[in-house]
Every structure is written in structure tokens, then in C-alpha cells.
Amino acid sequence: MMTQKHIPDQMTAVVLDSYSGPEALRVEQRPVPEPGSDEILVKVAASPINPSDLAYLDGNYGFDNSPPVIPGGEASGTVVAVGSGMAGRYFLGKRVACLSQGEGRGMWAEYVVTSAKGGALPLHESVGLEQGAVSIINPLTASAFLDIAKKGGHKAVVLTAAASSLGQMVNRLGRTEEVEIINVVRREAQVDLLKAQGARVVLNSSEPDFNQRLHEACHRADAHLAFDAVAGPMTRQLLDAMPDNSKVVLFSCLSKAAPEVSHDHLIFQGKSVDGFWLGPWMKNKNLVQIQMLWRRAQRLMASELSSEIRARYPFEEAQLAVKDYVGQMTGGKILLGPDY
């Protein structure tokens, strides 16, 4: 193992004892992990709380690891050691954004191990560690949505949970790429928020005439593609509203209910429901494509892909931080870190 500086034997880690929500979180001292072949050890600076993390805490995400596990999907930090193999040596001493590899070794810890082949991306000198902590999941997902839309020839798309940090990024990119975003939110304050940022079409799903207004907006803009974070009845509402031969792409399940779809949608209207997960989408890209995508995202971190940081909590207050985030998910990102 090659190291850059002294590494302690023990670290603070946030641990999830069971898949039963934030109440199952605790903090403990654990041995600092050692990187294996083509792996790197990152001294974590910050890690955000994302909707995918909430799903993971409830056992509703795509990984099936036996607890206790360390949660946390992404983070930023400095590479302080690398394992054997040539891949990791490039990263030694560099600031990086990194992803959990889905093995129960998440990012909510002082030190984390991840793969040097796809688990970490170098941060540009213009990107600070706090923005770096939120520079993978939301920015690359937003970039993917616009990439999917443009390659499919779509001039307009529908987006649910549109007032989220991700939703605001999609709106900013949409204006840059000249793709109209039909935004769906669930509170009037979220309507005001997006319109103040320049969004043209923002629909409140709590309003009694929502279905009619959504139908009118989809047909006026000829929107045949929707990105749905809600699932449940919302998926049916989107399919009902859009023209024939439309598609809903499900990328989360905030309602915690299965997406609703009828045989009429599938058989007689040519409509479909698909899924999106960032990891597999990126694995379908070659190294050059990923590098180009990442460089573009880094350039836009101060503008279209920037994230507001609302609060910062030490790892010891992870349970409180998660509850704070659940209570206000559209007011900016919450970061966890060892030095807050």
C-alpha cells in the first residue's frame, strides 16, 4: 500500500443497524479500511444526504447488504493511500469526488475505500470540496436526462419532484439546451421557487385541476417523455396526460408505491414505462465519454450544476441531519462531515 501521510488506526463511521430509517443510525469507532488492488483510500471532507440515501435507510434501494452497514452514496475528499495495481497511483494526493460501490461500505465515514476504476473522479481546482461532495449523483443525472431527451429528439419533457436540487439543475440545463421543462411539484411555495428561477411551466399536483392542466401542457408542448421521481398514482397521471407513444422514465419512488399503469396505456396508446439508474447508465459509456461528461459537469459546477448548501452536521449528528433533510428536502443540500 502506498500512502501520502500518516493514517490513524481508527475512524468515526455512521452505521445503520437495520433497514428501518434514521432511527437505526448510530456512530461508532471502526478500523480504517485498507485499499485492495486498484482501490483508493479517501479521507472524507463531506458527504451529502440524497433521496437515494433515504431509500437506502429504509431498505428500498438497489443494494442488498446485510446490516450493519455504512450508508452514504457520494462524497468528496483527498486520496491518502492506494492499493496495489497501477490504476490507483494516478489518484494519490488528489482531491476527488467518489461513489459508494454498493457493498455496505458507504461514504458516511472519516475514511472510505472505493474503486480507482469508476469509483472516483478528480475534482477540478475551481471546484471546492463542498461542491465536490455533490458533484456526481445530481449533476450527472441531470446531464443524463438532457442527453436522453436530446438524443431522442424531444423538445420538451415532464419532470416530477421538480423543486428538488436535481430538478433545479435540470431546469437550468434545459434552458441552456433549449429543452422545455414541464415542472410538477406538490406545494405552492415550490411553484413560486421555480418561477422565481425562470421556469415557465410549473404545475402543482395538489390543485384540483392539475390533471387537466398537465394534459394541456403536454399536448401544447408535444411532450412525449417524462422523468418521474414519485411513482404510484403519479405515473398513471403522467401517462394519461401525454400524447400516444410517450414514455415515463422512473428514477425514484418517493411515494413508496408501485408505479400505476393500465393495459390501455401499453396496448392501445403505445405508451411505456422505463427505468433509470445512474450507475448502469454510466457503465454503458466508454472512458472517453465519461471523461467528457465529467469535464463538462466540472465546468458547470459554478452555474447550471451548482448546489445550494443549507446545513452542515458532524457525523455524530447524522440522525438529526437526516430528520432535518426529511423535513425540508427542497431548501438546499445537507452535508455530513468529520470536521463540522
N, C-alpha and C positions, 0 to 999 in steps of 0.2 A: 504493500500500500504506500502510495506517495502522499505526503502531507505538506501543507503550506505553513501551518502554525500548530501550537500546542492544542490538543483536543482533550477535553475532560473525559473521565470515565462514565459519568452520569449526566443525565439531562432531564429537564421537565417536559412531560408529554401529557396531552389531553387524551383520556381514554374513555371509550364507550363500552359499558359493561353489558348492555343488551340493546336490541333494536326497539327501543321504547321511547325515543325522543330525548330532549335535552336533560330531562331528569336523570337519565342514566349516565351522564357525563361526570367524570371526576378527573383529578390531576394526580399524577404520581411521578416518582423518580424512576427512570429506566436506564439501562446501559445504552450508551451511544452506539448506534449500529455501525458496522463496518461495511464499506462498499465491496462488492464482489467484482468479478470480471466485467469490464465495460460498464461499471456503475460509478456514481459520484456521490460524495457526502457533502450536503449543503448545510451551512449554518443559516438557519431561517431568520429573516428580518421581519416578515409579515405574511399573514395568510388571511384571505377574506372568508366571509360566510356567504355562500351562494345558495340559491334554491335547491340545487342538486345536493348540497350538504344536508339540508333539512330532510330531503328524501332519504338520504343515506342513514341519518339518525333514526328514521322510522323503519328502516329495512326495506325501503321501496325503490332502491336504485339498482343498477345492473350488476353489482358485485355481490357475491355470496360468501362472505368471510365469517368464520365463527368468532364471536366476541370472546374476550375483549379485543377491540381494535382501536387504532388511532384514526379519527376522521380527518377530513380536510382535503379538498380536491386540488388546490393550487397554492403556490407560494412564491416568494422571491427570497433571494439570499446570496451568499457567496460560497463558492465551491472551495472547501478547505482540505479535501482529500479525494483521491481517486483509487480505484481498484486496479487490478491487472488488466492488460489489454490496451491497445492504442487509442481507442475511442475516447476514453475519459481524460487523457492527458491534455487535450485541447482546452478543457474547461477549468483546469486547476488555477485558482486565484481569480477567476472571472465571476462577475455578478450575473445571475441567471434568474429567469422565471422557470418554474418547474411544476410538473404534474405528478399526482399520485399514480402509481401503476396498478392500483386496484387489488392489492394483496393484503389489505388491512394495515398497511404502513402509510397512513395519510400524512398530511402536511402540518397538522396542529401539534408541532413538537419543536424543540430547540434545534435539533439536528435531524435531517431526513436523508434517506438514500433513494436515489432514482436512477433510471437508466440513462446512460450517456447517448443512447441511440433512440431519441424521440421523447425522452422524459424531461429534458431541459433545453432551453433556448437562451442564447446570450442576449443580455439587455444592452441596448444602445446607450452610449454615455449620456445622452439627453434625457433618458428615462430614469427617474428616481426609483428607489426600492419600493415605495408605497404604490406608485402606479404600476411598477413591475409586478407587484403581487396580484394585480387584477388584469394582467395584460394578455392572458391566454384564453380562458374559457369564454368570457363575454365578447372580447374583441374579435376572436377568430370565429365564433359562432355568428356574430353579426356579419362579418365578411363572407362567411359561407352562405348565409341567407341571400345576400345580394348577388353572390356568384351563381347560386342556383337559379335565382329569378332571371338574371340577365342571360344565362346560357339557355334558359327555357323560352326566351323571347317575351317575358312578362313585363309589361309597362306599369303594372300595379299589383300589389299584394296586400293581403289582410294579415294583421298581426294582433294576437291577443296578449293580455298582460303587458300592454304596450307602454305603460308608465314605468316599468322596471328599468334598471340600469341598462340591461340588454336592449330593451325596447327603445330607449332614448338613443342608443348607439345606432340601431337600425334606422331610425328616423333621420339622424344626421347623415349617415351614409346614403340613405335613399335620396336625399336632396342632392347630394354630390353626384350620384349615379343617375339621376333623373328617373327614379322609380317611385311612383306614388305609393304611400303607405296609408292604408285604411286602418286606423288605430281603434282597438277595442279595449276599453277599461271598465272598471266597475264602480267608480266613485266620481262625483262631480269635481272634486279637488284635483283628480288626475286629469280630467278634461282640461281644466284651467292650466295645469302644469305643462302639458304637451302643447297646447295652443300658444302659450307664452314663449315656447321654444321654437315656434314656427310651423308646427304641424297643422295641416289644413283640414283633415277629416279625422275627427275623434268622436267615437260613439260610446255612450255609457250603457252598458248591458243591463243596468238596473232600471232604466227607463221603460215605461210600458210600451212605447212604440219602437223599441230597439230592433226587433226583427224586421219590421218594415223599412226602417232607415238603413239597416245593414243590406237588405236586398237591393234597395235603390242605389246605394253607394257602390256595391259590387257590379251591378249591371251598368251603371253610368261609366265606371272606370274600366269595364270589361276585365274584372279581376278573376282569374282562374286559379290562383294559388294563394293558400293561406298557411301561415305558420301558427300553430296552436299550442300554447303552454298550459291550457286549462283542462282539456279533455271533458269527459262526462257529457252533459247536455249541450255544452258549447260547441262540440264537434258537429253535432246534428244541426245546430243553428247556422253554423258556417256553411255546411253542405246544402242546407235548404236555401240559403241566400245567394249562393254563387251560381253562375250560368252552368249549363250542361258541360260535361268533360272537364270539370275542375278537380283540383286535388287539395286535400288538407294534409299538411305535414305536421305530425305531432312530435314535439320536442320536450315536453314535460307533462306532468299530470297534477297540477296544483289543486284540482278538485278532489283528487284521490278516488276518482270514479272512472270506470272504463269508458272509452270514447263511444258515443252513441252514433250508429249509422243504420240506415234502413236498406232493405233489398231494393227499393225504388232508386235510391241513390246509385247503387252499384250496378244494377241490371239495366234500368231504363234510362238513366241520366248520364251514364258513363263517368260517374264520379268515383273518387278513390280516396283512401286514407293511407298515408305512408308514415315512416318514422325517420327521425334524425337524431344521431348521436355523434358528437364532435370527434371522438376518438376514431371510430371506423371511417368517418369522412376523411380525416387527415391521412389515415393509413392508405387510402386509395390515391393519395398524391405522391409523386416521386420527390426525391430530395430537392431538386431544383425548384419545383412548385412550392414546396413548404418554405424554402428559404425566401422566395419572392413574396409569398403571403406574409411571412413574419416581418420582413423588412418594411413592407408597406404598412403593416399594423404598427410597427415601432414609429414610423414617420407620423402616423396619425394619432399617437397616444396623447398629444397635447391639444388635439382638436376633436375630430369626429369620434375617436375611440377613447376619449378621456372619461374617467370615472370620478364622481364626487365622493370623498371620504367623509362619512358622517361621524363616526366614532371609532375609538381605539380602545382595546381591552387587553390586559395581560392574559396569558394562558390560564392563570389561576382563576380568572373570572369568566371562563368560557361559557358556563351555563347561563350566567347573567347576560352575556353578549348575545347568545343565540335567542334568548327570550326578547331582548331589545330588538333584534332584527325581525323576529316574527311579528312583533307589534307594529313595525313600521318598515315595510320592505321596499318602499319607493322613495325614501328620503336620502338615499346615498348608501355607500358600502360601509360595512363594519369590518374592521381589521382586528385580528388577534396577533400577538407577537410576544417575544420574550422580554422586551425592554419597554413595554408600555406601562 
